Amino acid sequence: MRRLSRDHKYFFCGILVFLVLQCTAWGGTPRDLFDKGVEAFRREDYITALRFFEQARSGGLDDNRLYYNLGVTYYKLGRYVNSKRAFSKTMNDPAMVPLASYNLGLVALAQNDNKQAAEWFRKALDTSKSDKLAQLSIEQLRKLGYETPVRRHKAYPAFAMIRGSLGYDDNAVLQADILPPSAAHKGDSFLGFFAYGNKQIAQFGNKAVQIEASLFDIRYRNLDAYDLDDLYLGAVLENTIDHWTVDTGLSEDVTFIGGNALNRTATLQLAGTRKISDGNKLRLRYKLSRVDNIDAAYSYLTGWWHQAQVDSIWKVGWSQIRLTYRFEYNDRQDLQAPLFTSYSPTRHMLGARGTFPVVERIKAEIDLRYRYSAYHNASEQFNGSYITRGDRRYRVTARIIYNLDQRANVTGEYSYTDNHSNIPIEQYRRNQYQLNLSYLW
């Protein structure tokens, strides 16, 4: 066979570059190209799938889903060096480590490197929270001559997130609509901070124990009396029962307002999540809380608080829809003097939240909430009459989220709240604007 001259090589390279660029232009956005690659992979057309995945990467898509699919496609085509490189890129995400390790073990087996394969399967076994993946890793290790491997779990996964906020609230004091604007300085700018972290501390069989903690803080520029702080500490036992992932948790948080301790809340929580189909999962949750006042001025909030919630979560491509119903029952001491006021409502909340891609790295979110509150006892009014309070609260929140990279994002948020009540002094409207910067690792 004749070798191509240098000119011919340049010519064919130029044609190849032109065709790649044209395919990218014709294929749509990087996410469209990725979805086409997934479709081709499902048809077992691995060459076409690879072409679409590589075009998506050339178009700017840079996330773990892409690299994982590239790794599997390269593996199917026998391109093991490329496959190993692609799977390795997903190892920066703790959630991907078990699955990536298992696949790197398969790549090592294909390259006849049994020692390296055993190390990867061992890592998959030690880091996996999935019984199915753990069993697959055990089977591979047994084939390599290891007797009844067990999980060592020397290093447990951890997760942390911090978020800083800058915003403005035009009714931070929840002033009633019937009061004149001059009745109080009700609007103010604020700085917010939120930090959350969890750490798995033990695992046995399909059970895992985690500890978690969070700090929430809002500081107003002028309305110091409305500054809010909350400290939270909890422990969760995660278990797998049949097709359910079940979390049982105990926690306590302490709330401060205006720099003074308000109350402490001890909570028992039971939550279960189950996959219904490839695009849908169901989550059930029940919380029982005991609220005790720290400041005697807030003793009327002392009592029991029950919450039961069901969420149906749907994923369609890169979009997600969450539908929520929550039932809440309160049994508080209520305010006895100078006028009896009920602080014990039964509530029903309906919510719908959708998250949708806009362009590369940008997504939009809309969150709609309706809450109906019926208070248990009639509250005494200034004119001596008694009214049983009933509220209907509407809230809409819109967000634009820009992903700086896989760990950091900037979010612009607007929220509008409109609370209707049969007691005029409890009716209010509120507009909030926020700019948030979040980072997780």
C-alpha positions in Angstrom: 0.0 0.0 0.0 1.3 3.4 -1.0 1.9 5.9 1.8 0.2 9.2 1.7 2.4 12.2 0.9 2.7 15.0 3.4 0.4 17.2 1.3 -2.2 14.5 1.1 -2.0 14.0 4.8 -2.6 17.7 5.4 -5.5 17.6 2.9 -7.2 14.7 4.6 -6.7 16.2 8.0 -8.2 19.4 6.8 -11.2 17.5 5.5 -11.6 15.7 8.8 -11.5 18.9 10.8 -14.1 20.4 8.5 -16.4 17.4 8.8 -16.1 17.5 12.6 -17.0 21.2 12.7 -19.9 20.6 10.4 -21.2 17.7 12.5 -21.0 19.9 15.6 -22.8 22.7 13.9 -25.6 20.4 12.6 -25.9 18.5 15.8 -27.2 21.3 18.0 -26.0 22.2 21.5 -23.5 20.1 23.4 -26.3 18.6 25.5 -28.2 17.7 22.4 -25.1 15.9 21.1 -24.7 14.1 24.4 -28.4 12.9 24.3 -27.9 11.7 20.7 -24.8 9.8 21.9 -26.8 8.1 24.7 -29.5 7.1 22.1 -26.8 5.6 19.8 -25.2 3.7 22.7 -28.5 2.2 23.6 -28.8 0.9 20.0 -25.3 -0.5 20.5 -24.0 1.8 17.7 -20.9 2.6 19.7 -19.0 4.3 16.8 -21.8 6.8 16.4 -22.2 7.2 20.1 -18.5 8.0 20.4 -18.7 10.6 17.6 -21.5 12.4 19.4 -19.8 12.3 22.8 -16.6 13.7 21.4 -18.5 16.4 19.6 -20.2 17.3 22.8 -16.9 17.6 24.6 -15.5 19.7 21.7 -18.5 21.9 22.1 -17.7 22.7 25.7 -19.5 20.0 27.7 -17.3 19.1 30.6 -19.0 16.9 33.3 -18.7 13.5 34.9 -21.7 12.1 33.0 -20.0 12.8 29.7 -16.6 11.3 30.8 -18.3 8.2 32.2 -20.2 7.6 29.0 -17.0 8.2 27.0 -15.3 5.6 29.2 -17.9 2.9 28.7 -18.0 3.6 24.9 -14.2 3.4 24.5 -14.3 0.2 26.5 -16.9 -1.3 24.2 -14.7 -0.4 21.2 -11.6 -1.9 22.8 -9.8 1.4 23.2 -8.7 0.7 26.8 -6.2 3.5 27.2 -8.8 6.1 26.3 -11.3 4.3 28.5 -9.0 4.4 31.5 -8.3 8.1 30.9 -12.0 9.0 30.7 -13.0 7.0 33.8 -10.1 8.6 35.8 -11.6 12.0 35.1 -14.7 11.2 37.1 -12.8 10.3 40.2 -12.9 13.9 41.4 -16.5 13.3 42.4 -16.8 11.2 45.6 -20.2 9.9 44.5 -18.6 8.5 41.3 -15.6 6.8 42.9 -17.2 3.4 43.5 -18.6 3.0 39.9 -15.5 4.5 38.2 -13.3 2.2 40.3 -15.3 -0.9 39.2 -15.0 0.1 35.6 -11.3 0.8 35.9 -11.0 -2.7 37.2 -12.8 -4.0 34.1 -10.3 -2.0 31.9 -7.4 -3.5 33.8 -8.7 -7.0 33.3 -9.1 -6.3 29.6 -5.4 -5.3 29.6 -4.4 -8.5 31.4 -3.3 -6.5 34.5 -4.9 -8.7 37.2 -3.1 -7.0 40.1 -4.3 -3.5 39.1 -7.8 -4.9 38.5 -7.9 -6.4 42.0 -6.9 -3.0 43.5 -9.7 -1.2 41.6 -12.3 -3.8 42.5 -11.1 -3.6 46.2 -11.6 0.2 46.1 -15.1 -0.2 44.5 -16.0 -2.6 47.3 -14.7 -0.4 50.1 -16.4 2.8 48.9 -19.7 1.6 47.5 -23.0 2.2 49.2 -24.7 0.0 46.6 -25.2 -3.7 47.5 -25.4 -4.6 43.8 -22.1 -2.9 43.0 -20.5 -4.4 46.1 -21.6 -7.9 45.1 -20.3 -7.4 41.6 -16.9 -6.3 43.0 -16.9 -9.4 45.3 -17.5 -11.7 42.4 -14.7 -10.2 40.4 -12.3 -10.5 43.3 -13.3 -14.2 43.8 -12.6 -14.8 40.1 -9.1 -13.4 40.7 -8.6 -15.8 43.6 -9.5 -13.7 46.6 -11.5 -15.7 49.3 -14.8 -14.2 50.5 -13.8 -10.5 50.3 -15.5 -8.1 52.7 -15.8 -4.4 52.9 -13.0 -2.7 54.8 -14.3 0.9 54.7 -11.1 2.5 55.9 -12.1 5.8 54.5 -15.6 7.0 54.6 -17.1 9.6 52.2 -17.9 13.2 53.3 -19.7 16.1 51.7 -19.6 19.8 52.5 -21.2 23.0 51.1 -21.0 26.7 51.8 -23.1 29.5 50.4 -22.9 33.2 50.8 -25.8 35.6 50.0 -26.4 39.3 49.4 -30.0 40.4 49.2 -32.8 42.8 50.0 -36.1 42.1 51.7 -38.9 44.7 51.4 -40.9 43.3 54.3 -38.5 41.7 56.7 -40.8 42.4 59.7 -43.9 40.9 57.9 -45.8 44.1 58.4 -49.5 43.9 57.7 -50.9 45.5 54.5 -53.4 47.5 56.5 -50.6 49.5 58.3 -49.3 52.6 56.6 -45.8 52.3 55.1 -44.5 54.8 57.7 -45.6 52.6 60.6 -42.3 50.8 60.6 -39.0 50.5 58.8 -39.9 47.2 57.3 -37.4 46.7 54.4 -33.7 46.1 54.6 -30.7 44.7 52.9 -29.0 41.6 54.4 -26.0 39.3 54.2 -26.6 35.5 54.5 -24.4 32.5 55.1 -25.1 28.8 55.1 -22.7 25.9 55.7 -23.5 22.2 55.7 -21.5 19.1 56.0 -21.9 15.4 56.6 -19.5 12.5 57.2 -20.1 8.8 57.2 -18.6 7.4 60.4 -19.5 3.7 60.2 -20.9 1.1 57.9 -22.0 -2.5 58.4 -23.6 -4.6 55.7 -26.1 -2.4 53.9 -26.3 0.1 56.7 -24.4 3.3 57.2 -24.2 5.9 59.9 -23.6 9.6 59.1 -23.3 12.7 61.2 -24.3 16.1 59.8 -24.2 19.7 60.9 -25.2 23.1 59.5 -25.1 26.8 60.3 -27.6 29.3 58.9 -27.1 33.0 59.5 -28.8 36.2 58.3 -27.6 39.7 59.2 -29.7 42.8 58.3 -28.0 46.1 57.8 -30.4 48.1 60.1 -33.0 45.7 61.5 -30.7 44.0 64.1 -33.6 42.7 66.1 -34.5 40.4 63.1 -31.1 38.9 62.7 -31.5 35.1 62.5 -29.1 32.2 63.4 -29.7 28.5 63.5 -27.3 25.7 64.6 -28.0 22.1 63.7 -26.5 18.8 64.6 -27.8 15.4 63.7 -27.1 11.7 63.1 -28.6 9.5 60.4 -28.8 5.7 60.0 -29.1 4.8 56.3 -30.5 1.4 55.4 -31.7 -0.5 52.4 -34.9 -2.4 52.8 -36.2 -4.2 49.7 -36.3 -1.4 47.1 -36.3 1.4 49.6 -33.5 3.5 50.9 -34.5 4.3 54.5 -33.0 7.1 56.6 -33.7 7.3 60.4 -32.4 10.4 62.0 -32.1 12.2 65.4 -31.2 15.9 65.5 -31.3 19.0 67.5 -31.1 22.6 66.4 -31.0 25.9 68.4 -32.5 29.1 66.9 -31.4 32.7 67.8 -33.2 35.9 66.9 -31.6 39.3 67.4 -28.6 37.6 69.0 -30.7 36.0 71.7 -31.5 32.3 72.0 -35.1 31.7 71.0 -35.7 27.9 71.3 -34.3 24.5 70.8 -35.9 21.7 68.7 -35.3 18.0 69.0 -36.4 16.0 66.0 -36.9 12.3 65.1 -37.1 11.8 61.3 -38.0 8.8 59.2 -37.6 9.0 55.4 -37.8 6.5 52.6 -36.9 6.9 48.9 -37.7 4.4 46.1 -37.1 4.4 42.4 -40.4 3.9 40.6 -39.0 4.0 37.0 -35.9 5.2 35.2 -37.2 8.8 35.3 -39.2 8.9 38.5 -38.6 8.3 42.2 -40.8 8.6 45.3 -39.8 10.1 48.6 -41.8 9.8 51.9 -40.8 11.6 55.1 -42.2 12.0 58.6 -40.8 14.3 61.3 -41.7 14.6 64.9 -40.3 17.6 66.7 -40.3 18.8 70.3 -39.9 22.6 70.6 -38.8 24.1 73.9 -38.3 27.7 74.5 -35.0 29.1 75.8 -36.2 32.7 76.2 -39.3 32.8 78.4 -40.8 35.5 76.2 -41.3 32.8 73.5 -42.8 30.1 75.8 -46.0 30.1 73.7 -44.1 28.3 70.9 -43.3 25.3 73.2 -44.9 22.1 72.2 -45.1 19.4 69.5 -44.7 19.7 65.8 -45.6 16.9 63.3 -44.7 17.0 59.6 -45.5 14.3 56.9 -44.4 14.9 53.3 -44.5 13.1 50.0 -42.4 14.1 47.0 -42.6 12.7 43.4 -39.5 13.6 41.5 -39.4 13.3 37.7 -36.3 13.6 35.4 -36.8 14.1 31.7 -33.4 14.6 29.9 -31.7 17.5 31.7 -34.9 18.8 33.3 -36.4 17.9 36.7 -39.9 18.3 38.1 -40.7 17.9 41.8 -44.3 17.7 43.1 -44.8 18.0 46.9 -47.5 17.6 49.4 -46.9 18.3 53.1 -49.2 17.9 56.1 -48.3 19.8 59.3 -49.9 19.6 62.8 -48.9 21.9 65.7 -49.7 21.5 69.3 -48.2 24.5 71.1 -48.8 26.2 74.4 -50.3 29.3 72.7 -50.1 32.9 74.0 -52.4 33.3 77.1 -52.0 37.0 77.8 -52.6 39.9 77.3 -54.9 38.4 74.6 -55.3 34.7 73.9 -53.7 33.9 70.6 -53.5 30.5 69.0 -50.1 29.4 67.6 -51.2 25.9 66.9 -52.2 25.5 63.2 -52.9 22.5 61.0 -51.3 23.1 57.6 -51.5 21.7 54.1 -48.9 22.7 51.5 -48.8 21.9 47.8 -45.6 22.6 45.8 -44.3 22.3 42.3 -40.7 23.0 41.3 -39.2 22.7 37.8 -35.5 23.0 36.8 -34.8 23.4 33.1 -31.6 23.9 31.1 -31.4 27.3 29.3 -28.0 27.3 27.6 -24.7 25.6 28.4 -23.9 26.0 32.2 -27.1 28.0 32.8 -30.4 26.6 34.1 -33.6 28.1 35.3 -35.8 27.1 38.2 -39.4 28.0 39.2 -40.8 27.0 42.6 -44.6 27.4 43.3 -46.0 26.9 46.8 -49.5 27.1 48.2 -50.1 26.7 52.0 -53.4 26.6 53.9 -53.3 27.1 57.7 -56.3 26.5 60.0 -55.6 27.4 63.6 -57.1 25.2 66.3 -58.6 27.8 68.6 -60.2 31.2 68.2 -57.9 34.1 69.0 -59.1 37.1 71.0 -59.2 40.5 69.2 -58.7 44.0 70.6 -62.5 44.7 70.3 -63.2 41.7 72.6 -64.4 39.3 69.8 -62.9 35.9 68.9 -61.9 34.8 65.5 -60.5 31.4 64.4 -57.6 32.3 62.1 -57.3 30.9 58.6 -54.5 31.8 56.2 -53.8 31.1 52.5 -50.2 31.8 51.6 -49.0 31.9 48.0 -45.3 32.0 47.1 -43.4 32.0 43.8 -39.7 31.8 43.6 -37.7 32.1 40.3 -33.9 31.3 40.0 -31.3 31.6 37.4 -28.3 29.3 38.1 -24.9 29.7 36.4 -22.4 26.8 37.0 -18.9 28.2 37.2 -17.6 24.6 37.2 -18.7 21.3 38.7 -18.4 22.6 42.3 -19.3 26.3 42.2 -22.3 28.2 41.0 -23.9 31.7 41.1 -27.6 32.0 41.6 -29.9 35.0 41.1 -33.2 34.6 43.0 -36.5 36.5 43.3 -39.3 35.4 45.7 -42.8 36.9 46.1 -45.0 36.0 49.0 -48.7 36.9 49.5 -50.4 35.9 52.7 -54.2 36.2 52.9 -55.9 35.9 56.3 -59.3 36.4 57.8 -57.6 38.5 60.4 -56.5 41.7 58.6 -53.5 42.3 60.8 -52.0 39.0 59.6 -52.2 39.8 55.9 -48.9 40.8 54.3 -46.9 40.8 51.0 -43.2 40.3 50.7 -40.6 40.7 47.9 -37.1 39.2 48.3 -34.1 39.5 46.0 -30.9 37.5 46.5 -27.5 36.8 44.8 -25.9 33.6 46.1 -22.5 32.1 45.6 -22.2 28.4 46.4 -19.3 25.9 46.6 -19.3 22.2 47.4 -16.7 19.5 47.8 
